[in-house]
Amino acid sequence: MKIHISILFIFFFILERAQSTEQKDTFVKDNFTKKEFYIPMRDGVKLFTAIYVPKDISNKNKYPFLMQRTCYSIAPYGETEYRAKLGPNKFLMKDKYIFVFQDVRGRYMSEGTFTNMTPQVDRKTKKDVDESTDTYDTIEWLLKNVKDNNGKAGQYGTSYPGFYTAVGILAQHPALVASSPQAPISDFWNDDFLHNGRFMLGYFRTFPVFGIQKTKPENKAWYMDTFVKQTSEDGLKFYRDMGTLKDGYEKYYKDNFFMTEIMNHPNYDEYWQKRNLLPHLKNVNHAVMTVGGWFDAEDLSGPLNIYKTIEKTSPKAKNTIVMGPFSHGAWAQEQGKHFHNQIYFGDSIATYYQKNIETKFFNHYLKGNTKEDAGLPEALMYDTGSKEWREFASYPPNNAQKVNFYLTDGTLKNSAGQGFSEYYSDPNNPVLSSDNLKDFNGFTPKNYMSEDQRFAVGRPDVLTFTTDILTEDMSFAGEIMAKLNIATTSTDADFAVKLIDVYPEDFKPQEKKDGVIYPNYHQMVRSEIMPARFRNSREKGEALVPNQKTAVNFRLQDVMHTFKKGHRIQIQISSTWWPLFAINPQKFMENPNFATKADYTKAFIKVYNDSSIEAEVLK
């Protein structure tokens, strides 16, 4: 089956890029010996593991372990077949470690059954296992069976492997001294497939990867022939032809166990609660460096929430967070001139991170004095407005103050007004999430996180509120809250809120892409969606009372962005954001995932002038 090349590119980048054996650089083969093992877990299930041992290892030249556990294949398989690259970056590879790669339960060559975001369990018997026990058992086996190790282990991973790294922290093995979860999932309710419970339709093509169990050991992806075929370069046509979420599910994924679980669990019930890692992150006692990207369309909240949780629960942990101007996992690959979508952020940003932050972290804790601090900043945050790295002793910064921007008659003001703004929302004619039709064919969303939002201005179903031209720089650093007071003629509604940096009309970029009009560019800085049904409780949806003023409060997630002098700050609000997110029928249903076109309800929606956006602003 043929799959569009852009889909494949994103697919293999996200899925840890299966390594080619046709290597131009023979460093790995020249300097490492590869061995493969089935490592037994405490319940008897064996996990397939590849170990690359430095050839110069000896009793006098010992090395630590650096491990990645993944559901995305540890190819190439076979002891004579070598990966082209080892570890998270080339500097660590050249420094040499005992590199360990493992297929998690139920994936590729490992035994067992695959579970998405494996819940943590109470450990009463040897049969009570989860990803943290598998991490513990793997480290224990490595220490006993790989000669001349130095007794220390570290772990890393990006995206799903980032989750396995984060949950591996809970192994609390005494040899585990350094963990770097990168773009990790922390709570499936607000990462990847769901945002505040609203299904992310832009993930529709990914479900074969996560929802089909293998029946035997596999050294290749067994689900490839179940991908949805591209029908046109106009990716929007696919979603228009598909119909409702229910229609798409029944046509393509009725036998996909993961899609079925999502469809059948619209509320934050036990299924989702068990997949929330954050309540388990307690008593962390080793070094953790969590890494994320400000433009990560998949896992933005995970890194922020994991860092904040460890900071609250584990004062003994050496806890660091790094957030750069990256899309999902883009810090792993140098771009030279670093763009996200159409916006330039600087040169060699990935290399700066890899060389000065990531390599320093692992070298210090795995090869140096583990008890001493590595000297990294508590929080290294890239300012996506001033386009520079900034260091903070705490995050959110102590000198950030909460400021409310009130949504009043098309403007953002420092005080609440009277009255309301109103728009007309029709689920049959939704607000598009992008005007790049090719992007809708993508495997997962990517570019929209910084995309120009001018295409949405002026629609009758989009409210726009904008400041005057700024007379001085204003730096947002930390959490953003939408505090909306709304009323609607319907019984349900979503609220999509975008924070936008409006460039000056004479703006001249330092670096640009051909064909892009940068003057008056409306760059998305942050955005989020909130189903009003969950305004009081995530556990059970609650209908809106038509025409009754109601508070809907929710987090837009964090930013580190300076709105420069001469720019303007803008907020856009709508109730559809399609096809990035599934459409809310605007009629309250116990399970809106199964809404039909007949359920789609048009509505007039008011946003009152005492609504505000609360931001943490540096003073």
C-alpha positions in Angstrom: 0.0 0.0 0.0 1.3 3.5 -0.9 1.3 6.1 1.8 1.8 9.8 1.1 5.5 10.7 1.5 4.9 13.5 4.0 3.0 11.0 6.2 5.8 8.6 6.1 8.4 11.2 7.0 6.5 12.4 10.0 5.7 8.8 10.9 9.2 7.6 11.0 10.5 10.7 12.7 8.0 10.4 15.5 8.4 6.7 15.8 12.1 6.9 16.6 13.2 6.4 13.0 14.1 2.7 12.3 17.8 2.8 11.7 19.2 1.8 8.3 21.9 -0.7 8.1 23.4 1.0 5.0 25.7 3.2 7.1 28.0 5.8 5.7 29.5 6.3 9.1 30.9 3.1 10.6 31.5 4.5 14.0 29.0 2.3 15.8 30.2 -1.0 14.2 33.8 0.0 14.7 33.4 0.9 18.4 30.6 -1.3 19.7 29.7 -5.0 20.0 26.0 -5.7 19.6 24.3 -8.4 21.6 20.6 -9.4 21.7 18.8 -11.0 24.6 15.3 -11.9 25.9 15.3 -10.4 29.4 12.8 -12.1 31.7 10.5 -10.0 33.8 9.2 -11.0 37.3 6.0 -12.5 35.8 7.9 -14.6 33.2 7.3 -12.5 30.2 10.5 -11.9 28.2 11.4 -8.5 26.6 13.6 -8.4 23.5 16.6 -6.2 24.2 19.6 -5.0 22.1 22.8 -4.0 23.9 25.6 -2.1 22.3 28.8 -2.5 24.5 31.9 -0.4 23.8 34.8 -2.5 22.5 37.2 -0.8 24.9 35.3 -1.7 28.0 37.3 -3.4 30.7 37.7 -3.8 34.4 39.7 -0.6 34.4 37.5 1.2 31.8 33.9 0.7 32.9 30.8 2.3 31.4 27.3 3.2 32.6 24.1 2.1 30.9 22.0 4.5 28.9 18.6 2.9 28.0 15.6 3.6 25.8 12.5 1.5 26.1 10.1 1.9 23.2 6.9 0.6 21.5 8.3 1.8 18.1 10.8 -0.9 17.3 14.5 -1.3 18.1 15.4 -2.1 14.5 17.6 -3.3 12.9 17.3 -6.8 14.4 20.1 -9.3 14.3 23.4 -9.2 16.1 25.3 -8.4 12.8 22.9 -5.5 12.0 23.9 -2.2 13.6 22.1 1.0 14.1 23.6 4.1 12.4 23.3 6.1 15.6 23.2 5.4 19.3 21.8 7.4 22.1 19.9 10.7 22.0 22.7 12.6 20.3 26.1 12.2 18.5 28.1 13.7 21.4 26.9 11.1 23.8 27.5 8.3 21.2 31.1 9.5 20.8 31.6 9.6 24.6 30.4 6.0 24.7 28.0 4.3 27.0 26.5 0.8 27.2 23.5 1.6 25.0 20.4 -0.4 25.7 17.3 -0.6 23.5 14.2 -2.6 24.4 10.8 -3.4 22.8 8.2 -3.0 25.5 5.5 -5.6 26.2 3.5 -6.7 23.3 5.5 -4.8 20.7 7.7 -6.2 17.9 10.0 -9.0 19.2 8.9 -8.8 22.9 6.4 -11.1 24.5 3.3 -10.1 26.3 0.3 -7.9 25.5 0.5 -4.2 24.6 -1.5 -1.7 26.6 -1.7 2.0 25.8 -0.2 4.1 28.7 0.1 1.1 30.9 -1.6 1.8 34.2 0.4 1.5 37.4 -0.6 -1.4 39.6 -0.4 -2.3 43.3 2.4 -4.8 43.6 1.1 -7.7 45.7 2.4 -10.7 43.7 4.9 -11.3 41.0 2.2 -11.2 38.4 1.5 -7.5 39.3 3.6 -5.8 36.6 3.7 -2.4 34.9 6.2 -0.4 33.0 8.0 0.7 36.1 8.5 -2.9 37.3 9.7 -3.8 33.8 12.2 -1.0 34.0 13.4 -2.2 37.4 13.8 -5.8 36.2 15.7 -4.8 33.1 18.2 -2.7 35.1 18.7 -5.5 37.6 19.4 -8.0 34.8 21.8 -5.6 33.1 23.8 -5.0 36.2 24.2 -8.8 36.7 24.8 -9.9 33.2 26.8 -7.2 31.4 30.4 -7.2 32.6 32.4 -4.2 33.6 29.5 -1.7 33.9 30.1 1.1 36.5 26.9 0.4 38.4 24.9 3.4 37.1 22.0 3.5 34.7 20.2 6.4 32.9 17.2 6.4 30.6 15.8 8.7 27.9 13.1 8.7 25.3 11.0 11.0 23.2 7.2 10.9 22.7 5.9 7.4 23.7 9.4 6.4 24.8 9.3 9.7 26.8 6.3 8.2 28.7 8.3 4.9 29.3 11.1 7.1 30.7 8.8 9.0 32.9 7.1 6.0 34.3 10.5 4.3 34.6 11.4 6.9 37.2 8.9 5.1 39.5 11.1 1.9 39.3 13.3 3.6 42.0 16.1 1.2 41.3 19.2 2.4 43.3 21.3 2.2 40.1 19.0 4.5 38.2 20.5 8.0 38.7 19.4 10.0 35.7 16.2 10.1 33.7 15.3 12.4 30.8 11.7 12.1 29.7 11.3 14.1 26.5 8.0 15.1 25.0 6.4 12.6 27.4 2.7 11.8 27.8 1.6 12.4 31.4 -2.2 12.2 31.3 -3.9 10.9 28.2 -6.9 13.1 28.9 -4.9 16.2 27.9 -2.0 14.9 25.7 -1.9 13.5 22.2 -5.4 12.1 21.4 -7.5 14.3 23.8 -7.4 17.9 24.9 -9.6 18.4 28.0 -11.4 15.3 26.7 -12.1 16.6 23.2 -10.9 14.1 20.6 -8.0 15.3 18.4 -9.3 14.4 14.9 -5.9 15.4 13.4 -4.6 12.1 14.9 -7.0 10.0 12.8 -4.4 8.4 10.7 -2.3 7.1 13.6 -4.6 4.5 15.0 -3.2 1.5 13.2 0.0 2.0 15.2 -1.6 1.9 18.6 -4.8 -0.2 18.2 -3.8 -3.5 16.5 -2.2 -6.3 18.6 0.4 -8.5 17.0 0.0 -12.3 17.2 3.6 -13.4 17.0 7.1 -11.9 17.2 7.5 -9.2 14.6 10.6 -7.5 13.3 8.6 -5.2 11.0 5.4 -3.2 11.5 2.5 -5.6 11.2 -0.1 -2.9 10.9 1.0 -1.2 7.7 -1.8 -2.4 5.5 -4.4 -0.9 7.7 -3.5 2.7 7.2 -6.1 5.0 5.7 -5.2 5.8 2.1 -4.7 9.3 0.9 -7.5 10.3 -1.5 -6.3 13.8 -2.6 -3.6 16.4 -2.0 -6.4 18.4 -0.6 -6.4 16.8 2.8 -9.6 18.6 3.8 -11.6 16.6 1.2 -10.9 13.4 3.2 -12.5 14.8 6.3 -15.4 16.4 4.5 -16.1 13.0 2.8 -15.7 11.1 6.0 -18.6 12.8 7.8 -18.9 12.6 11.6 -16.4 11.1 14.0 -18.9 8.2 14.3 -18.9 7.7 10.6 -15.1 7.6 10.5 -14.9 5.2 13.3 -17.4 2.8 11.8 -15.8 3.0 8.3 -12.2 2.6 9.2 -11.6 1.5 12.8 -14.4 -0.6 14.2 -11.9 -3.4 14.9 -9.2 -1.1 16.3 -9.2 -1.7 20.1 -7.7 1.7 21.0 -10.1 3.8 18.9 -12.9 1.7 20.4 -11.7 2.5 23.9 -11.6 6.2 23.1 -15.1 6.2 21.6 -16.6 4.4 24.5 -15.1 6.6 27.2 -16.1 10.2 26.6 -15.7 11.2 30.3 -12.7 11.1 32.6 -13.7 7.8 34.1 -11.6 5.0 35.5 -10.1 4.1 32.1 -8.5 7.5 31.8 -7.8 8.0 35.5 -5.7 4.9 35.6 -3.6 6.3 32.7 -2.7 9.5 34.5 0.9 9.2 35.5 1.1 12.4 37.6 -0.5 11.1 40.9 2.2 8.4 41.0 5.2 10.8 40.7 6.2 10.9 44.4 9.5 10.5 46.3 11.6 10.9 43.2 15.2 10.8 44.5 17.4 11.0 41.4 18.2 13.5 38.6 15.4 14.3 36.2 15.6 16.5 33.1 12.3 16.9 31.4 12.4 18.3 27.8 9.7 19.7 25.6 8.9 22.0 22.7 6.8 25.1 22.8 5.4 24.1 19.4 4.8 20.4 20.2 1.4 19.7 18.9 1.4 16.3 20.5 2.8 16.5 24.0 3.1 20.0 25.3 1.4 19.5 28.6 3.3 16.3 29.5 6.7 17.9 30.1 5.3 20.9 32.0 3.1 18.8 34.2 5.8 16.2 35.0 8.3 18.9 36.0 5.8 20.7 38.1 4.6 17.6 39.8 8.1 16.4 40.7 8.9 19.9 41.9 5.9 19.7 44.4 6.2 16.1 45.5 10.0 15.4 45.5 12.2 18.0 47.1 15.2 15.6 47.0 15.1 15.3 43.2 17.5 17.2 41.0 14.7 18.5 38.8 15.3 20.4 35.6 13.0 21.5 32.7 14.1 22.5 29.2 11.6 24.0 26.8 12.8 25.1 23.3 11.3 26.4 20.1 10.7 22.9 18.8 8.0 20.8 17.3 7.6 17.2 18.5 11.0 15.8 19.2 12.7 18.3 16.8 15.6 18.9 19.3 17.0 15.5 18.2 17.9 16.6 14.7 19.9 19.7 13.7 18.2 22.0 11.2 20.9 24.7 10.8 18.6 27.7 10.4 15.8 26.7 12.8 12.3 27.3 11.6 9.0 26.2 13.1 6.7 26.2 10.1 7.3 29.8 8.7 8.9 31.4 11.8 12.7 31.6 12.2 14.1 31.2 15.7 17.9 31.1 15.3 20.8 28.9 14.2 21.9 25.5 15.5 19.5 25.5 18.4 19.2 21.7 18.5 23.0 21.3 18.6 23.2 23.9 21.4 20.8 21.8 23.5 22.4 18.5 22.7 26.0 19.6 23.4 25.6 22.0 26.3 22.5 20.6 28.1 21.7 17.0 27.3 25.3 15.7 27.1 26.3 17.6 30.2 23.3 16.1 32.1 24.1 12.4 31.3 27.9 12.7 31.5 27.7 14.3 34.9 25.3 11.9 36.6 26.4 8.7 34.9 30.1 9.3 34.8 30.7 11.9 37.4 29.7 12.6 41.0 26.1 11.6 41.2 25.6 13.3 44.5 26.6 16.7 43.3 24.4 19.0 41.1 25.3 19.1 37.4 25.2 22.9 37.4 22.3 23.1 35.0 19.7 25.8 35.3 16.5 24.9 37.1 14.5 26.0 34.1 16.0 26.7 30.6 13.2 28.2 28.6 13.4 29.6 25.1 11.6 32.9 24.7 9.7 32.4 21.4 9.1 36.2 21.1 12.6 37.7 21.9 14.1 34.5 20.4 16.7 33.7 23.0 17.3 31.2 25.8 16.4 32.4 29.3 17.4 30.8 32.6 15.2 30.8 35.7 15.9 29.6 39.3 12.3 28.5 39.5 9.4 27.9 37.1 7.0 29.6 36.8 9.4 32.5 37.6 9.1 34.0 41.0 8.9 37.5 39.5 5.9 36.7 37.3 2.7 38.4 38.3 -0.8 37.4 37.2 -2.4 40.0 34.9 -6.0 39.8 33.5 -6.8 40.9 30.0 -10.5 41.5 29.6 -12.4 40.6 26.4 -14.4 43.7 25.7 -15.9 44.8 22.4 -13.1 43.5 20.2 -10.3 44.8 22.5 -8.2 43.5 25.3 -8.4 45.9 28.3 -7.2 46.0 31.9 -10.7 46.2 33.4 -14.0 44.4 32.8 -16.8 46.0 30.7 -20.5 45.7 30.4 -22.4 43.8 27.8 -21.2 40.9 25.6 -19.9 39.9 22.2 -21.8 37.3 20.2 -21.2 34.9 17.4 -23.1 32.3 15.4 -21.7 28.8 15.5 -22.8 26.1 13.0 -21.3 22.6 13.3 -22.1 22.0 9.6 -19.9 25.0 8.7 -17.0 24.8 11.1 -14.1 27.1 11.5 -11.0 25.6 9.9 -8.0 24.9 11.9 -5.6 25.8 9.1 -5.6 27.1 5.5 -2.8 24.6 4.5 -4.9 21.9 2.9 -1.9 19.6 2.3 -1.2 19.5 6.1 -4.5 17.7 6.7 -2.9 14.7 5.1 -0.3 14.6 7.8 0.2 11.7 10.2 -0.1 14.0 13.2 -0.5 17.8 13.4 2.6 19.9 13.5 2.6 23.4 11.9 -0.6 24.8 13.3 1.1 25.6 16.6 2.7 28.8 15.2 0.6 29.2 12.1 -0.6 32.5 10.7 -4.2 33.0 11.9 -5.3 35.8 9.6 -7.5 33.2 7.7 -9.9 33.1 10.7 -10.2 36.9 11.3 -13.5 38.3 10.1 -15.5 35.1 10.2 -18.9 35.6 11.8 -18.2 32.5 14.1 -14.9 33.9 15.4 -14.5 36.6 18.0 -11.4 38.6 17.9 -10.0 40.8 20.7 -6.8 42.8 20.2 -4.7 45.3 22.2 -3.4 48.6 21.0 0.1 48.6 19.6 2.5 47.8 22.5 4.7 50.7 23.6 7.1 48.4 25.4 8.0 44.7 25.5 5.7 42.4 27.5 6.9 38.9 28.5 4.4 36.1 29.3 6.2 33.4 31.4 4.1 30.6 32.9 0.5 29.5 32.9 -2.4 31.1 31.0 -6.0 30.8 32.1 -9.1 31.4 30.1 -11.8 32.7 32.4 -14.9 32.9 30.2 -18.4 33.9 31.1 -20.7 32.6 28.3 -24.3 31.9 27.4 -25.6 29.9 24.4 -28.9 29.1 22.9 -27.8 25.4 22.8 -27.1 22.8 25.5 -23.5 22.2 24.8 -20.5 24.0 23.2 -16.8 23.9 22.9 -14.5 27.0 23.3 -11.3 27.2 21.4 -9.1 30.1 22.5 -6.0 31.2 20.7 -3.3 33.6 22.0 -1.8 35.4 19.0 1.2 37.7 18.4 0.2 40.3 15.7 3.3 41.5 13.9 3.8 45.2 12.8 2.6 46.2 9.4 6.2 47.0 8.3 7.7 43.9 9.9 10.9 42.6 8.2 12.1 39.1 9.4 15.7 38.2 10.0 15.2 35.1 7.9 12.1 34.2 5.9 10.5 31.6 3.7 9.6 32.4 0.1 6.0 33.4 -0.5 5.2 34.3 3.2 3.8 37.7 3.9 5.3 38.6 7.3 3.9 42.1 7.8 0.8 41.8 9.9 1.5 38.1 10.5 -0.8 36.7 13.1 1.4 34.1 14.8 -0.2 31.6 17.1 1.5 31.6 20.4 -0.7 29.2 22.4 -4.1 27.7 22.0 -6.5 25.2 23.7 -10.0 23.8 23.5 -12.5 23.2 26.3 -15.8 21.4 26.1 -18.2 23.3 28.3 -19.7 20.0 29.4 -16.7 19.5 31.7 -16.7 23.0 33.2 -17.6 21.6 36.7 -16.3 18.0 36.5 -14.2 16.0 34.1 -15.8 12.8 35.5 -19.3 13.5 34.2 -20.6 15.8 31.5 -23.2 18.4 32.4 -25.5 20.2 30.0 -25.6 24.0 29.6 -28.8 25.8 30.4 -29.8 27.7 27.3 -29.3 31.5 27.6 -28.0 31.2 31.1 -24.7 33.0 31.9 -22.2 30.3 32.9 -18.5 30.3 33.8 -16.1 28.1 31.7 -12.6 28.3 33.1 -9.6 26.3 31.7 -5.8 26.4 31.2 -4.3 27.2 27.9 -1.0 25.7 29.0 2.2 27.6 29.4 4.2 30.0 27.3 7.5 31.8 27.4 6.9 34.6 24.9 7.8 38.3 24.8 5.4 40.4 22.8 7.7 43.0 21.4 7.2 46.7 21.3 5.3 47.6 18.2 3.4 44.3 18.2 -0.2 43.6 19.4 -1.6 40.8 21.5 -4.7 39.1 20.2 -7.3 36.6 21.4 -9.5 34.6 19.1 -12.5 32.5 20.3 -14.6 30.1 18.4 -16.6 26.9 19.1 -15.3 24.8 16.2 -11.7 24.1 15.3 -11.9 21.5 12.5 -10.5 19.1 11.4 -7.9 19.5 14.1 -10.6 18.6 16.7 -13.8 16.6 16.3 -16.9 18.7 16.2 -19.1 19.2 19.2 -22.7 18.7 18.0 -23.7 21.6 20.4 -26.6 19.4 21.7 -25.8 17.8 25.0 -25.3 14.0 24.6 -24.1 11.4 27.1 -21.6 10.4 24.5 -21.0 13.1 21.9 -18.4 10.8 20.1 -21.4 9.1 18.5 -23.2 12.2 17.4 -24.8 12.1 13.9 -25.4 15.0 11.5 -29.0 15.1 12.8 -27.6 16.0 16.2 -25.7 19.1 14.9 -27.3 22.2 16.5 -26.7 25.8 15.4 -26.3 28.3 18.2 -25.8 31.9 19.1 -23.1 32.2 21.7 -22.3 35.2 23.9 -19.0 35.9 25.5 -19.5 38.5 28.3 -17.2 41.5 28.7 -16.2 40.4 32.2 -14.4 37.4 30.6 -10.7 37.5 30.7 -7.4 35.8 29.9 -5.1 35.6 32.9 -1.4 35.5 32.1 1.7 35.4 34.2 3.7 38.4 33.1 7.3 39.1 34.1 7.8 42.4 36.0 
